[in-house]
Amino acid sequence: MDKPLPRSATAPGNPQGTARAERARDPWWDNARFVSATLIVILHTAGSIMEKEEVLHSFHIASWAFRVPAFVMLAGVFSSAGPLGPRPLRSLLQSIVLPALVFSLFFSLESRWLGAEFTLHIVQLPWTLWFLMSLFFWRLLLPLVVQLRHPLLVTTGVALAVGYVDDFGMAFSASRTLVYLPLVYLGWRIGQGYLHSWFTSRWSLPVAVAGILASCVVGLLWHRDIKGNWLSMRHPYSVADPLSLEWAWVIRLLVLASAAALVLCLLRLMPRRRLPLISALGAGGFTTYLLHPLVILPFREQGWISRVNTPVEIVGLVLCAILLTMVLGSPPVRRLVRPLTRPSIGWLLAPAPARQQPVFTATTTTPPPSTVTATIPAPRSATEQSTTATATKAP
């Protein structure tokens, strides 16, 4: 039987203190989170010039599975499939809903400051914040999904079928929520110990290396043949798909299967020991994800990034993105913005219900005759005699 893989103590919904949680973190997940967050920041930084720069577009295709799909599966690793009682619901509100609303407002204010019209985003959160809306729904759906007889088969079928429903698009992040649901479930199973042999066997190491190299080769040779809408997962199928509308689900199935396999390869190659600097910065992956669009947006909208056009400038832009990831994920920045990334909810909700202690009641069940014993010591004197017998007591 597979053993559960160690998980960080700072998973969403864990009420442990920050200092104690930091000591209990598993560096394996933090290392993976840093790599994924860094790739996301690099591509968001260079996104406005990606189409005109071959090397950036190739890098975008080669690293796609290690960005959003990796983040999705890591979210599944740290998700709980338990019942949504008062405390888990309060945690969802504090760690997902309120940060999504706060940073959505910040995005609207910053866009207005940059000259755009002020828009209050509710149904469709701006830019990268779709992930938080999907994360909220994944947490609500996971307890139901794990009750299914064949969860992975059902969720994959839903992910393929939703492409034929026009109403499932970017509103409420509906399309991405359902399409990525199989990866969330797979991540949850990994957290429960599924595929433990893959992560520990020697034979899987060369297979993982081959998978990473294959992704690089595809990105290098065929990056222009892979359509952006195949990877975005946010739109219905199109009649322009190479296999026609009737067979468009085959492309999505191949993309999802490739994403899952490549994330498994990435995790297999990820060092499981604590790495200097990397592990500490990876612990702030969620903070990095929330903050980096607010830093990139002014440079993109003012046209500074679009001026990059030489190899030296491209390398410099990538290095700036890596530096931005390191700064935003650093412990001082995380502590500074914690009131925004995990705001207090005491002003909004009633006090949390106290944990109910088990109530023990005394019972007077008479044990079977074979278990009744009596001890009668010898009399110490003619006028003194004591008899002791066993009595039933409550536990």
N, C-alpha and C positions, 0 to 999 in steps of 0.2 A: 504493500500500500504506500502511495506517495506521501511524503511528509510535507506539512505546510512549510512554504518558504518564509524566511524571516521578513517581516514588514516593519516599516518605520513606525515609531510611536507617535508621529505627528500626522497620521492619517486624518482626513476630515472627520470630525465628530469626536476626536480624542480630546478629553478635557485636561490632560496632563499639563503640567507647567512647562514653559519653554526650556528652561535649563535641564530639567529631567529628561524631556523628550530628545534634546540634542544628544545627550549621552547615550540614549537607547536607539538612535537611528541606525538603520542598516545602510552602509555606504554603497552597497550595490545599486540600490534604487536611486540614490542621490547622484551617483556617477552617470547613470543612464539619463536622469532628468537634466543634468547639465549639458550633455551632448545634444539632446533633443531641443532644449531651450536655445542653445547657441545656434543651431541650424535654423530654427524658426526666426530668430532675430536677424541672422544674416540675410535670409531670403526676404523678409519684410523690409529690411533696409535697402536692399538692391532691387526690390520688386519693380520699381518704376523704370528701370533700364534693362530688365531681364530679357525682354523680347529682342532687343537690338544687340545684345552681347551674347555670342555663342557660348562662351565658357560659363556664364552665369545660368543660361537656360539649360545647358547640359547638367550643371550642378543641381539645379532645381529638380530635374527629373530623377537624377541618380539618388538624391537624398530625400525624396518625398516621403518614403515609408518611415524614415527615421525622425520625421517631424510630427505632423498631426497624428498619424496612426500610432506612433510610439507614445505620444501623450495620452491618447485615448486608452490604450492598453494599460498604461501605468495608472490611469484613473480607475480602471477596473480592478487592478491589484489592490488598491486602497479603499475600494467601495465595500459596503456592508450589505448583505442580503437579508439582514434581520428585519423584524417588524419595525415600522415607522412609528414609534412611540413619541411622547412629548419631547424627550431629550434629543433624539435624532432629528426631529423636525426643527427644533430650535437651532441645532448645529447647521442644518441646511440653510436656514435663514441667515445665520451669522456668517457662514463661510462662502456661500454662493450667491444667494439672492441679493442681499444688501451690497456686497462688493460689485455685483453686476450693475445695479442701479447707480451706485456712486460713480463708477468709472464711465458708465454711459453718459452721465451728466457732465463729467469732466471732458469727455470727447466732444460733446455738443458745444460746451463753452469754448474749448480751444478752437474748434472749427469756426465758431462765430468770430473769435478774435483774429483768425486768419482770413476773414472776409467772406466766409460762407454763411448761408442762412441758418439761423438757429433751428434745430430740429430736436424734439424730444423723442428719443427712441424707446419704444416700449415693446411693440410686436416684433420688430426686427432690430436686434442690438447691433451697434456699429462694429465694423471691421473684425477684430479678433474675439470680441465678446460673445460671439455665437457659442463658443466653447462652454461658457458658464451656463448658458441657457440649456444646452444639451446635457451638461453635467447634472443639472438639477433634475431633468426628466429621466436620465439614466438611473439616478439614485431612486427615483420613484418606481421605475419599471423593473429594476433588478430583482426585488423580492418576488415579483410575479414570474419573471423569466425563469428563475431557478426552480419553480414548481412545475415547469413543463416536463413532459416525458423526454423530449428531445430538444433541449433549449438551443443548441447551436444550429441544428437543422431548421427549426422554426424561425429563429431570428435572421438567419441567412435568407430564407425564403421571403420574409417580409422586406429585407433590405433590397432584394432583387425586384420584388413586385412594386415597391413604392415608386419606382422610376416611371411607371405607367400611369400614375395618378398626378394630374397637374396641380391639384390643390396642395400637395405636399412639396413645398418649396422652401424659401428662405424665411417665411413668417414663422415665428416661434422656433426657428431652427429645426423644423419638423423633418425635413429630408435628411439632414446630417444625423439627427438623433437616431432615426430608424436605420439608416445605412450603416452607421458605425456601431450599432448595438451588438452585433456578433463579436466585434473586437473587445467591447467592454466585458461581455460575458467571458470571453477567452482570458482576458486579463484577470478577472475575478477567479477563474479556475486556477490560473497560475499561482495566485496568492494562496489558494487552498492546497497547493502541492501538486497540481496537475503538471505533467511534463517534467517532473523532477529529474528523471533520468537524462533528459535532453541537456539540462543545464550542468550536469555533473559527469557525464560519460566522456571518455576520451574520443570516441569515434565522432561525436557531434562537433568537435572543434574544427577539423578540416572542412566539414560540411558548411559550417557557419562562415568560414573564410571564403569558400566558393560562392556562397550566396551574396556576400557583400561585393565580391569582385564582379559577379554577374550583374548586380544592380549598377555598378560603375560602367560596365561595358554597354549596357542598354542606354544609360544616360549619355554616353559618349557618342554612340553610333546612331541611335534612333530617337534622340530627344525631340526632334521636330515632327516625328510621326505620331507621337503620343499627345492626344488632345487634352487641353486643360480641363474641359468639362468631365472627362473621365475620372479625374483626380479630385475635383472640387466636391463632388457628392451633394451638391446643393440644388441641382436642377433636374427636371424630368428628362427622360430619354429624348433624343432628337431623331428626326427622320434622316438627318445627315450622317448618322453613325454608319461606319463602314459595313456592318453586318445587317443593316436595315433595322427598322423599329422592332420587328418581331424577335430579333435575336440580339438586341442591345444588352439584355441581361447577361449574356455570356461575357461581354467585356467587363461589366461591373463585377461579376463573379471572379474573373481572373485578376482584376485589380485588388479586390479584397483579399483573395488567397495569397497573392504576392506580398501584400502589405503585412499580413499576419506572419508569413514565413520570414520576411526580412527583419521584422521586429524581433522575432525569436533568435535570428542570427545575431542581431545587435546585442541582445541581452546575453547570449552565450559568450560573446567576445568581451563583454564589459568586465573589467576587473571587479572582484568582489571584496577586495580589501579597501581600506580608507586611503584615498589619494590626497596628497597635500594640495590644498586650495580647491581642487576640483570637487571633492565631496562636500566641503562646506558651502561652496557656491551652488552646488546642485540642490541643496536643501532649500534654497530660495527660488526654485524654478517657477513656482506659482506666482510669486511676486514679480519676477522678471517678465512673465507672460502678461501680467496686468499692466505693468508700467511702460514697457518698451514702445507701444504705439504712441503714447503721449510724447515721448522724446523724438521719435522718428517723424511724426506728422509735420512739424514746422519745417524741417529740412526738405521733406518731400514736396510740400505745397509751395514753398518758396523757390523751388526749382534748383536747389543746390545739388541734390543727388543726380538730377538729370544731366548735369554738366560733366559728370564722370564719363570719360571715353577712352582713356589710355590704360594699358595693362598695369602700370604703376598706380594709377588712381584707383583702379578696381581692387588691387591688393590692399591699398590704403583704406578703402571703404569697408572691405571685409574685416580688416584689423580693427577698425573703429566699432564695427558691430560686435566683435568678440569682446572688446574692452567694455562696451555698453552692457553686455550680458554679465560680465564680472562685477561691474559696479552695482547694477540693480540687484544682483543676487547676494551681495555682500551682507554680512550680519548687521552693520550699522544702518544700512538703508532699509533692511527688513524691519528692524526695530522702529525706525522713524515712521514708516508708513503702515505699521500694524494697525493703528486705528482706522485705516481705510481698507486694508485687505481683510481685516477681521473686526469689524466695528462692534461696539457694545450694543446689546439689544435690551439691556435692562430698562431703558426708557420706553421701550415699545411693548414689551410683553410682561405679563404677570410673572411673579416669582416662580421659578421652576419647581415642579412638585417634588417633594422629598422622596427619596428612595424608601420604599416600604420594606421594613425588616420582617423576616419570617416570624410568624406568631406560633409559639409552641403552647399547646394545651396539655394539662396533666391528664393522664389516662389511668384507669384502674383496671386494666385488663388482667385477668388472672392467668398466670402462666400455666402451661400444662403440668399435670401432677408430677411428671418425671423431673421437672426443673425446680420444684419447690424444695428448699433445703432448710434445715433448722439446726442451729448450733446451741447446745445446752451445756454450758461449762459445769464442771463439778462444783458442788456447793463449797463455799469457803468457810462457812460455819453453819451451825444448826439453825440459826435464825436468819441467815442471809443466803439468798439464792437469786441468780439472775438467769434469765432466758432471753436469748436474742434470736430473732427470726428475720429472714429477708423480707423486704418490703419493696413494692414497685414504686419507682420514682420517675418523674418526667425527665427527658433528656435535657 
